[in-house]
């Protein structure tokens, strides 16, 4: 199962505006008629429930949307670039590395724009006015956003089976669902999460067999972080505890090890409703099994039902399955079969997970001004750099228009507070030009 990928996405650049004047016979002073450039295409992630993992990204890691068309004369605008849709399975967390934005896609059909297309440049017709009727400049289109994007799939399952390696999770899953996980007598038989569906009379539950956890899993030991992430979205846990471990270890110690790793990875997991399944009952006598159930029930209290099960003889499996269907709260649209153990807290967790979560760091449009030499200044800031990229600085009219824009957003005032004088050199976005506001 491929549950991680890292790809590079690039949105389409905007088309350039056109510098054009109408020229027709018998039409004197036709005026400017340059059209605008088209907008670049976005890169959009789409949640698609026909997909199950991220293996489609194994052979391809670079994705690029279409660029916008350039404007033309006769007020013909450039076409917008084609949007690129990248489909991912439900449960995919998308991290845009360029700015730290996270998109959590958990419902089919959800869309998340991870790289917006660049805006198109305006043609010279846009700058015509009563006092400037023949503008001889147009804007360049801006480059589209681009970034490396990290993808991580976290399974969307109702119930997660957790426990030490070889505790009997795979055997349990294979007996209460139609899943066919690999079952063997050695640890780490399951190397990837396996899903199965538990069929009730009126509803279904998706159960995930999570690969075995060991001490230190929360810090990455064993299969560690790779699979702890898959139980973050489960709504209930079944802790499968081996009553007769092959290594002769103490079940109580094994139980504490797994519970501690869950708590260290995510405190929410420690609050999830859970059941304890004492597995491999066929390897102990009836008296030992009954005593174990009584001891664990007394230790954990009434909030954690305890079941004695055997995947070989099917002892306790029907009761366990019925309890899962009864205790697990129905999602929206499912029939409400009963009251739920721990439902208020669980419902709150689900509300926080619903639909489409976006985590975006606060953006800033500030700029910085610094003196870098005698008569030289540097201005930095995303908004200012994007503004300068719009214009041809070798064009006198374009440069005059840029100077007016810089004055309007406060850059000229900030430069003057640092000792700027007309004619001094100013560097913005790596471009050095002589800035002389008011002379043009």
C-alpha positions in Angstrom: 0.0 0.0 0.0 1.4 3.4 -1.1 0.3 5.9 1.6 3.0 8.6 1.0 4.1 10.6 -2.0 5.9 13.9 -2.8 5.2 15.7 -6.0 5.9 19.1 -7.6 3.0 21.1 -8.9 3.1 24.3 -11.1 0.2 26.4 -12.0 0.0 28.1 -15.4 1.4 31.5 -15.9 -0.9 34.4 -17.0 -0.8 35.6 -20.5 0.6 39.1 -21.4 -1.6 42.0 -22.2 -1.4 43.4 -25.7 0.0 46.7 -26.8 -2.0 47.6 -29.9 -3.7 50.5 -31.6 -6.6 50.4 -34.0 -5.6 51.1 -37.5 -8.3 51.1 -40.2 -8.8 53.1 -43.3 -11.0 56.2 -42.8 -10.9 55.8 -39.0 -8.6 58.5 -37.7 -7.3 58.3 -34.2 -8.6 54.8 -33.7 -7.1 54.6 -30.2 -5.7 51.6 -28.1 -7.3 48.2 -28.6 -5.0 45.8 -26.9 -6.7 42.9 -25.2 -6.0 41.3 -21.8 -4.0 38.1 -21.3 -5.8 35.0 -20.0 -5.5 33.7 -16.5 -3.2 30.7 -15.9 -4.8 27.3 -15.0 -5.0 26.3 -11.3 -3.6 23.0 -9.9 -6.5 21.4 -7.9 -6.6 18.3 -5.8 -9.9 16.4 -6.0 -11.0 13.7 -3.5 -12.0 10.6 -5.6 -13.6 7.6 -3.8 -12.7 5.3 -6.7 -9.0 5.5 -5.5 -7.6 3.6 -2.6 -3.9 4.6 -2.3 -1.3 6.9 -3.8 0.4 4.4 -6.1 -0.5 6.6 -9.2 2.3 9.0 -8.1 5.1 6.4 -8.2 6.0 7.0 -11.9 5.1 10.7 -12.2 6.1 13.4 -9.8 5.8 16.7 -11.8 2.5 18.3 -12.7 1.9 21.5 -14.6 -1.3 23.3 -15.5 -1.9 25.2 -18.8 -0.8 28.8 -19.2 -3.1 31.6 -20.2 -3.1 32.9 -23.8 -1.7 36.3 -24.7 -4.0 39.2 -25.5 -4.3 40.4 -29.1 -5.4 43.5 -31.0 -9.0 44.4 -31.7 -9.7 43.8 -27.9 -9.2 40.1 -28.3 -8.5 38.6 -24.8 -6.3 35.5 -24.3 -7.9 32.2 -23.3 -7.7 31.1 -19.7 -5.3 28.2 -19.1 -6.7 24.7 -18.5 -7.1 23.7 -14.9 -5.2 20.6 -13.8 -7.1 18.2 -11.6 -5.1 15.7 -9.5 -7.2 13.0 -8.0 -6.4 11.5 -4.6 -8.3 9.0 -2.4 -10.4 10.0 0.6 -8.4 10.5 3.7 -5.5 12.2 1.9 -3.7 15.1 3.8 -2.1 17.5 1.4 0.8 19.7 2.7 1.9 22.6 0.4 5.6 23.0 1.4 6.0 26.5 0.0 3.7 28.1 2.6 2.8 25.3 5.1 -0.9 25.2 4.0 -2.6 21.9 4.8 -5.7 20.5 3.0 -7.5 17.6 4.6 -9.6 15.8 2.0 -12.0 13.4 3.6 -15.2 13.5 1.5 -15.6 12.5 -2.1 -15.8 15.5 -4.5 -14.0 17.9 -2.2 -11.6 20.2 -4.1 -8.5 22.1 -2.9 -6.5 24.6 -4.9 -2.9 24.1 -4.0 -1.3 26.3 -6.7 -3.3 29.2 -8.1 -2.8 30.2 -11.7 -1.1 33.5 -12.5 -3.3 36.5 -13.4 -3.2 37.8 -16.9 -1.8 41.2 -17.8 -4.0 44.0 -18.9 -3.8 45.3 -22.4 -3.1 49.0 -23.1 -6.8 49.7 -23.7 -7.3 49.3 -19.9 -5.0 52.3 -19.2 -6.7 54.8 -21.5 -8.4 57.7 -19.9 -9.3 61.3 -20.5 -5.8 62.6 -19.7 -3.9 59.7 -21.2 -5.7 58.6 -24.3 -2.8 56.7 -26.0 -1.0 54.5 -23.4 1.9 52.8 -25.0 2.5 50.0 -22.4 0.7 46.8 -21.3 1.1 44.5 -18.4 2.9 41.2 -18.3 1.1 38.1 -17.0 2.3 36.8 -13.6 3.8 33.4 -13.1 1.6 30.7 -11.5 2.2 29.3 -8.1 4.5 26.3 -7.7 5.6 24.1 -4.8 6.5 20.7 -3.7 3.5 19.0 -2.2 3.7 16.2 0.4 0.8 13.7 0.4 -0.1 11.3 3.2 -3.0 8.9 3.2 -4.7 8.3 6.5 -7.3 5.6 6.3 -10.9 6.5 6.9 -12.1 3.5 9.0 -14.7 3.2 11.7 -12.8 0.8 13.8 -9.1 0.2 14.2 -7.6 -3.0 15.5 -4.4 -2.3 17.5 -2.0 -4.5 19.5 1.4 -5.9 19.5 2.8 -7.8 16.5 1.3 -11.3 16.3 -1.5 -10.6 18.7 -4.2 -12.0 16.4 -5.5 -8.9 14.7 -5.3 -10.2 11.2 -7.0 -13.5 12.1 -9.8 -11.5 13.8 -10.3 -9.3 10.8 -10.4 -12.3 8.5 -13.2 -14.0 10.6 -15.6 -11.1 11.1 -15.2 -9.6 7.6 -14.4 -10.9 4.1 -10.9 -9.4 4.2 -8.0 -11.7 3.5 -5.0 -10.4 5.3 -1.8 -12.4 5.5 -1.8 -14.6 8.6 1.4 -16.3 9.9 3.1 -17.3 13.2 5.8 -14.6 13.1 5.7 -10.9 14.0 5.1 -8.1 11.5 3.1 -10.4 9.1 1.0 -7.4 8.2 3.2 -4.7 6.6 0.4 -2.5 5.3 -3.1 -1.6 6.8 -5.8 -3.9 5.6 -9.5 -2.9 5.5 -12.5 -5.1 5.9 -16.3 -4.5 6.1 -18.4 -5.8 8.9 -21.9 -6.2 7.6 -24.8 -5.6 10.0 -28.5 -5.9 9.4 -28.9 -2.2 8.6 -25.4 -0.8 8.4 -21.8 -1.5 7.6 -18.6 -0.7 9.5 -15.2 -0.4 8.0 -12.5 -2.1 10.1 -8.8 -1.5 9.7 -6.1 -4.0 10.7 -3.2 -1.7 11.8 0.3 -3.3 11.6 1.6 -4.3 15.0 3.0 -1.6 17.4 6.0 -2.0 19.6 7.6 0.1 22.3 8.9 3.3 20.8 6.5 3.2 17.9 5.4 6.8 18.6 9.1 7.8 18.0 9.3 5.9 14.8 10.5 2.4 16.0 9.3 -0.6 14.1 6.5 0.4 11.7 6.1 3.5 13.8 4.8 6.7 12.3 4.0 5.0 9.0 0.9 3.3 10.4 0.1 5.1 13.6 -1.2 7.8 11.4 -3.9 5.4 10.0 -5.7 5.1 13.3 -6.0 8.9 13.8 -9.3 9.0 12.0 -10.9 5.8 13.5 -13.9 6.3 15.7 -13.3 3.3 18.0 -10.4 1.0 18.8 -10.4 -2.7 19.5 -7.3 -3.5 21.5 -6.4 -7.1 20.7 -4.4 -8.7 23.5 -2.8 -12.1 23.2 -3.5 -14.3 26.3 -0.8 -16.7 25.4 2.2 -14.8 23.9 4.8 -17.0 22.1 7.6 -15.1 23.9 6.2 -15.7 27.3 5.7 -11.9 28.0 3.2 -10.6 30.5 -0.1 -9.6 28.8 -0.5 -6.7 31.3 2.8 -5.3 30.3 2.0 -5.7 26.6 -1.3 -3.9 27.1 0.4 -0.9 28.8 3.0 -0.7 26.0 0.4 -0.3 23.3 -1.7 2.1 25.2 1.3 4.3 26.0 2.4 4.5 22.4 -1.1 5.5 21.4 -1.1 8.3 24.0 2.3 9.5 23.0 1.4 9.7 19.3 -1.9 11.5 19.7 -3.7 12.1 23.1 -7.1 11.9 21.2 -6.5 8.2 20.6 -6.4 7.6 24.3 -9.9 9.2 24.6 -11.5 7.1 21.9 -14.1 4.5 22.9 -12.6 1.0 22.8 -13.1 -2.6 23.4 -10.6 -5.2 24.7 -10.5 -8.5 22.9 -8.5 -11.2 24.7 -7.4 -13.3 21.8 -6.3 -17.0 21.3 -8.8 -18.3 24.0 -8.3 -21.7 22.4 -4.8 -21.9 23.8 -5.9 -21.5 27.5 -8.3 -23.5 29.6 -11.8 -22.2 30.3 -11.0 -21.3 33.9 -8.0 -19.2 32.9 -10.0 -17.4 30.2 -12.9 -16.6 32.6 -10.5 -15.3 35.2 -8.7 -13.1 32.7 -12.0 -11.5 31.6 -13.0 -10.8 35.2 -9.6 -9.4 36.0 -9.5 -7.0 33.0 -13.1 -6.0 33.5 -12.4 -5.0 37.1 -9.2 -3.2 36.0 -10.7 -1.2 33.1 -14.2 -0.6 34.5 -17.5 -0.7 32.8 -16.6 1.8 30.0 -14.3 -0.8 28.3 -16.2 -4.0 27.5 -14.0 -7.1 27.5 -14.4 -10.1 25.2 -12.8 -13.5 25.2 -12.3 -14.5 21.6 -10.8 -17.2 19.5 -10.4 -16.8 15.7 -9.9 -20.6 15.4 -13.1 -21.7 17.2 -15.1 -18.4 16.6 -15.6 -18.1 20.3 -16.9 -14.6 21.2 -16.7 -13.3 17.6 -20.4 -12.8 17.0 -20.8 -11.1 20.4 -17.8 -8.8 19.6 -19.2 -7.9 16.1 -22.7 -7.2 17.6 -21.2 -4.9 20.3 -19.3 -2.9 17.7 -22.4 -2.3 15.6 -24.3 -1.4 18.8 -21.8 0.9 20.4 -20.4 2.8 17.4 -22.3 6.0 16.7 -23.9 6.2 13.2 -22.7 8.8 10.9 -25.1 11.3 9.2 -27.5 9.3 7.0 -27.0 6.0 8.9 -29.8 4.6 11.1 -29.4 5.3 14.8 -29.4 1.9 16.3 -28.8 2.7 20.0 -27.3 5.1 22.5 -23.6 5.3 22.3 -20.7 4.8 24.7 -18.7 8.1 24.7 -20.8 9.6 21.9 -20.7 13.3 22.9 -17.0 13.5 22.9 -16.7 11.4 19.7 -19.3 13.5 17.9 -17.2 16.6 18.6 -14.2 14.9 17.2 -16.1 14.0 14.0 -17.4 17.5 13.6 -13.9 18.8 13.6 -13.0 16.3 10.9 -15.9 16.9 8.7 -15.9 18.3 5.2 -12.8 20.1 4.2 -10.2 21.5 6.6 -7.7 24.0 5.5 -4.8 25.2 7.7 -3.2 28.3 6.3 -0.5 30.4 8.0 -1.3 34.1 8.2 -0.4 35.9 5.1 1.4 39.2 5.1 1.6 42.0 2.4 4.2 44.1 4.1 7.4 45.3 2.4 10.8 46.1 3.8 13.1 48.9 2.8 16.8 48.9 3.5 19.8 51.0 2.4 22.5 48.9 0.8 24.9 51.6 -0.2 25.3 55.3 -1.0 22.3 56.2 -3.1 21.1 52.5 -3.3 18.1 50.9 -1.7 16.5 47.5 -1.7 12.7 46.9 -1.3 11.5 43.4 -0.6 8.1 42.0 -0.2 5.9 39.6 -2.2 3.3 42.2 -3.2 5.9 44.8 -4.4 7.9 42.1 -6.3 4.7 40.9 -8.1 3.9 44.5 -9.0 7.3 45.1 -10.5 7.0 41.9 -12.5 4.0 43.3 -14.3 5.9 46.0 -16.2 8.6 46.5 -18.8 11.0 48.8 -17.0 12.7 49.8 -20.2 9.4 51.4 -21.2 9.2 55.0 -19.9 5.4 55.1 -19.7 5.3 51.7 -17.9 8.0 52.9 -15.5 6.0 56.1 -14.8 2.9 54.1 -14.1 4.8 51.8 -11.8 6.2 54.8 -9.9 2.6 56.0 -9.3 1.6 52.6 -8.1 4.6 52.5 -5.7 3.6 55.8 -4.3 0.0 54.7 -3.8 1.0 51.7 -1.7 3.5 53.7 0.4 6.8 52.5 -1.0 8.0 56.0 -2.0 7.2 57.4 1.4 9.1 54.5 3.1 12.1 55.1 0.8 12.1 58.8 1.7 12.1 58.0 5.4 15.4 56.1 4.8 17.1 59.0 3.0 16.0 58.3 -0.6 16.3 61.1 -3.1 14.9 61.2 -6.7 17.3 59.5 -9.1 18.7 57.0 -6.6 18.9 53.3 -7.6 16.3 51.0 -6.2 16.5 47.2 -6.3 13.2 45.2 -6.3 13.0 41.5 -7.1 16.7 41.5 -8.2 16.0 44.3 -10.7 17.9 47.6 -10.2 16.4 50.8 -11.8 16.7 54.5 -11.3 13.6 55.7 -9.5 12.8 59.4 -10.1 9.1 59.9 -9.1 7.5 63.0 -10.4 9.9 63.5 -13.3 7.9 61.6 -15.8 
